[in-house]
Structures are given as C-alpha cells and as structure tokens.
C-alpha cells in the first residue's frame, strides 16, 4: 500500500505542508482547532511521519546514550545486557533509539561528555555504576543536559537517579546467613571507588556487628567485577587456615566464580559452602547449583530509567525523579545451613 506523504495529507486538508508539519509537532503558533483537525486527518489517512523529517522539525534528537560503566565492562555482561534490554523497551514505546558508548583511553571524560552533549545525536544520557565522586555526573550537571543515574554518588540531592538500598541488602543477606548458623562469612567485593561497592561492604560489616560477629579482614577480598575475580577471591579465602563457611558476593558474576572455586575442591555449593550473589540476573538460575541472590531485576530497572529520563527530557525537574527500592532475597540452591562436618 502506498505510503501517505506529508504532501498528500496537506493537499487533502487544503493547507500548506509547513502548517501541517507544525501542527503535527505541536507548535504553539498553530491553533488547537487546526492541530486537532490535522491529527484526525492523519489518523484517517494512515499518515506516519518520516522520523528524520520529524527530528529536523522539532530539533529533538530521538535517541538516548548509555555510557558503559568502565573499560572492563562489555555489552555481553549479564548486568549490562539486561539493563540495556529494559532501556530499549522503554525507548521503543516512543520510537526512540539507544546509543551505547564507552570511555576509551584516547579521550578524557570531559571530552567524552562534551562530545555527547554537543553532537546533537542524543537528547539524554544514562549512567550506571557511578563512583563515589563521579566526574561524569558533575560534567552533565554543568552542561545542563538531561541524564539519569542507575545508582548514586556520595552527593545525590540534585539529579535524577534510581537505586536499590545496597547497605540494607547486605545487612539482610548477613542476617540470613547467620540465621543458617554461619559465623565465618567471606565477602567478595569490588573496588570501593564504586559507590555501590562501598555501600555493600558497609552493609556486610554492619550485618556482622549487629549479629555480634567481629569483622575479620582476612575474610574480605576486593577484586574485579568478573567470574575470574570472584573465583580468585574465593580461592584465597578457601585456602586460608580458617576458611569461611559462606560467601557473600557483590555481583552474581563474581558469585559464579565462587561456585567454581568451591566445586574445584570437590565440595558442593549450598551444602558444604554457601554462596549468595547480588543482582538477580537470569544466568544465575542456570548455574550449578542455581544461584541464591539478592535480586534487583535489571530489565525492570532499565525500563524505569528510560521512562524517567524521557519525562526529564520532556521538561520534568530532575530532582523529582529519585527512587530508592529494596533488593529481595531470591533463594535457589546455593545457600543452606552451616555444614557441621567440614574438613
């Protein structure tokens, strides 16, 4: 079927093409009566605006940029993949596109932010895994460019963010393990310049202290956000003179590495040594055994971030878009009572 063009629509209405275009794009100099008439005719004739022409007419780039957390992350990482899925779902409802970009060694953060905010290719930015003090956030605020953060930096009063209560999640995870009889709980962490990693470590320590357990620095390993990092951290603690009976990991990906370290010793995760991850990414239900986790569904987070950012681009006050939620313990098969017959 032949596509109805702007010219055909304008001829049908007896109006100039410019008038029809401005009516469809809600220009204030076109009366409400004319806008309603044009929209009704467009619906009747099945007119679909050309996206390139629409972007030129409105001056709005119908795309959002997602800045990859750091050079060690990749698009196939479960955390990133599920977040991007949700973002794409949100943006597609409006017919917008998602641009994925990453800081590289050839440009500094200031250059990257300037490139994004002045290129005209995107109308907003999504950040994730912010640092405690994040230069990108300060640069975007200075540029007065719409953005939202998945997570928070130390100072978070004056910009938009969506986060899960990391500290409370790890207090609750420790409470759960202590209730199962665990007293030596290993912590597999990430560099604490990431604010989420700092808060999860703080929650772990608070959880131990409120349960009357001392913080043992030999049970804390800081590593990178990978399964290899999780495995190496678990290996170090399992090889110690007094190994832990359980591991609490700041990501599900690290927890998968901890499961490998346990299995490599002929032990059964969930029976001999318990493991709890964090994120709730779908790959965890396919691990051996299925991973117990503090769940914060990334696809849902992505959809919410996209919806909030679009509202800000439409003129909303960024400070009105701040939401803190709780993680939920999702028990599968990698946690259980402390094993009393440990070697």
N, C-alpha and C positions, 0 to 999 in steps of 0.2 A: 504494500500500500504506500502511495506517495506521501512523503512527509510534509505536513503543513508548515510552510515557512512564515517568517515574520511578515513578509510582503503580502502573502495570501491573506493572513489574518488582518493586516492593515486595510487591504482593499475591501474585505468583507465588511469591515466596520466603517469604511469611509473616512479613516483617519490617517495621518502621516505615520510612517514607520517609527520615527523618533518618539512621537507621542505614545504609541503603543508600547514601545520598549520601556519608556519611563514609567508608564502605568504598571507594567508587569513588575518593575523593580521598585515600586512604592516611592517614587519621587514625590516630595511634598508639593511641587508646583502643579501636580495633576489632581484634579478634584476626586473626591471619594466616589462620586457618581460615575465618573469616567473609568476609574480603576475597577469598580465592580462590573461595569459593562464589558471592559476588556477581558477580565478574568473569566466571566461567564462565557464569552465567545471562544476564548482559548480552550476552555473545557469542552465545549460543544464540538469544536473542530479538531480536538485532539492535538493541540499545539504543544510541542515540547521545546523549550528554549535551548539554543545552542550554548553549551557550557562555556566555551571560550568567549563568545559574544557577551554572555551574561557577566563574566568576570571583568571584561573590559568596561561594561556599562556601569557596574556597581563599584568598581575599584577594589573589590574584596577578593583576595586570593583564597579560593575554596580548598584549602589544604592546611594541615597541621603537621609540625615536625616533632618527632620523638627523638630525643638525644640519648643515644646509648650510654649506659652508666659510666663505663670506662673502657680502656683498650683491652682489658682482659675478658670483657663480655662479648658474646656473639648472639646473633639473631636466633640460633637454634637452642640456646639455653632455655630450659623449661620456664623459668621465671619471666624472661623477656618474651618468649613466644606466646605464652598465654596472655600476658598484658597487652601485646600488640593485637592479638585476636579480638579482645574486648574493645580496644580503641577503634579498630577497623569497623566493628559492628556499630558503634556509636556514630562514627562519621558517615558511614554509608547511608544512614537514615536520611541524611541531608544531601547526599550525593557528593560529599567532600572526600578528598584524598589524604592519605597518610604518607609522609616522607620520613624515612629513617636515616639519621645521620650520626656520625661519631667523630669525636675529637681525635685528631691524629698528631703525630709528632712534628708535622710541618707547619702547624699554626697553633697559636696560643688560644686560651679560652676566650679572651676578649675579642680576638679576630673572628672566631667561630660565631660568637653571639652577634657581633656586628653584621657578619655575612647573612645570618638568618633573619635578623630584624630589618635589614635594609634591602634585601634581594627582591621583595615583592612576591616571592613564591609561596610564602606561608602567612597565615593570619594568627597563628598561635603556636606555643611550644609546650611540650610535656617533658618533665624531668623525672627521673626516678633514682633511688639510692643516693640521696643527697648527702653531702659531707656535713659535719657539724658546723663548719663555717664554709659556705659554698659560694665561690666567686660567681658562678653562673647565675644564681638567684639574684645577687646584688646587681649584676650587669643587666639582667632583664628588667629589674625594678627601675634602674636608672634610665633604661630605654623606653620605659612606659609601654612595654609590649605585652600583650596578653599571654599568660603562662599559668601552668598549674604543676604542682609537685606531688609525686607519689611518695609520701614520706614528709619529713620535716627537717629543717636545720635547727640549730640551737635557738635562733631568733625566727619566730614564725607568725607573729601577730598581724603582719600587714601584707600577706599574699595568700593565694589560694592553695589549698593542699587537701589531700585525702590520706589518712594514715590509720594504721592499726596500733593499738596500745602495746608496743613491744615489751615494755617493762612488765606490765601486768601479765602478759602472755607467758613470760619466762618464770615469773613467780608461781603462776598456776601450774606450769609444767614441772617445776621442782616439787611443789606440793603433791602432785600426782605421783611422782616417783618415790617420794618419802613415804606416802601412804602405802606404797607397794613394798616397803621395807628397805629401800635403797638409802644408803648413807654416803657412799663414795660415788659421787656423780661427776663424770667428766664433762667439761664444757669445750666444744669445738666452735671457736669463734672466728670472726673476721676482723680485719684492721679497724681499729676504733676511730679512725678519722671518718668512717661512715657513721652517721648518727644512729642508724638502726642497730648497728653492731654494738655501739656504745651502750644504747638503752637495753639491749638484750643481755649483755654482760651484767649490767647493773641489776636487771631483774633476777638473773641467776644468783648473784651474790645476796640480794635481799631475800630471795626464797630460802637460801641456806640458813641465813641468820635468823629468820623468823621461825624456822624449824629447829633451832638450837644446834645447827651444824656449823663448824668452823669453815672459813674459806681457805682451801688448800691450793696454793698457786701451782703446785705440781699437777693439779687436775684441770688446769686451764691451758689450752693450746690455741694460739691465734694463727690462722692460716689463710690461704686464698679461697675464693668462693668457687671451688671446684670439687668434683668427687675425689680427684687425686689429693687435694689438700685435706679433705676430710679423712681419707684413708691414712695419710701420713700422720695426722694428728692423733687418730685413734691408735695407730701402731705405737707411737711414742708412749702413750699412756698405758696401753696393754702390756708393754714390755717393762714397765716400771715395777719396783719391788712391791708396791701395793696398788694394783690396778683397780680401776673403777668397776662397779657392777652395772653402771648405766652411763649412757652418753646423751647429752642434750646439745643439739647442733643448731646453728643459727640459720641454716638453709636445708631444704630437702636434698639438694645436690650433694652437700657435704655429708649428710646422713647416709646417702647411698654408698659413699666411700667408707664410712664407718662400718656399715654392714659387711662390706668386702673384707675389711681388716679382721672382723670377728670370725667370718666363715673361713678365712685363710688359716686360722688357728684350730680348725676342727670344732669350733663352738657354734652353737645355734643362737642367732639373734632372737631376742624375745624370750628365750629360755635361760641361757647362760649369761647373756649380757643384753640389757635393754637399750633401745635407741629411739629417740624422739627427734624428728626434724621440725622444720618450720617453713611454711608457705602453702602447703596443700596442693602442689602441682600434681597433675593427673598421673605422671610417670610413677609416682610413689605407690600407687595401687598395684603396679605390675612388678615391683621389686621382690627380692627373695630374702625374707618374707615381706609381704605388703607392709609399707612403712606407716607407723603411727606418727602423726604430725599435728602441729598447731596450725590450723587451716585458715588461710585468708585467700579465697579464690581469686586468682589473677584476672581471669576473663571478666568477672563481675567488676573488679577494681578498674579495669581498662574502660569498660562501658561507662562507669560512673565518672571517671576522669574526663572522658570525651564529652559527656553531657554537660559537666560543669564548665569545661573550657569553652564550649560553644556558647553557653549562657554568658560567660565573661566577654567573649568576642562580640556578642550582641549588645553589650553595654552594661552588664552586671558589675557590681562592686566586688573586686577580688576577695576582700575580707569577709564577704558574706558567704563565701564558698570554702568552708573549712569543716572537715568531718573526721571525727575520731571514732573508730569502731573496735570491737574486741575480736581477738582470734578465738577459735573454738578448738578444743581437743578432739581430734578425729582418731579414735583407736582402731588400729588394724591388728597386726600380728607381731610387731617388733618390740613391744613392751610387755612386761609381766612382773610377777613377784620376784624379789631378790632370790637368787639360787643359793641355797644353803650348803650345797656340796661342791662349791667352786674349788678348782685346783689351786 
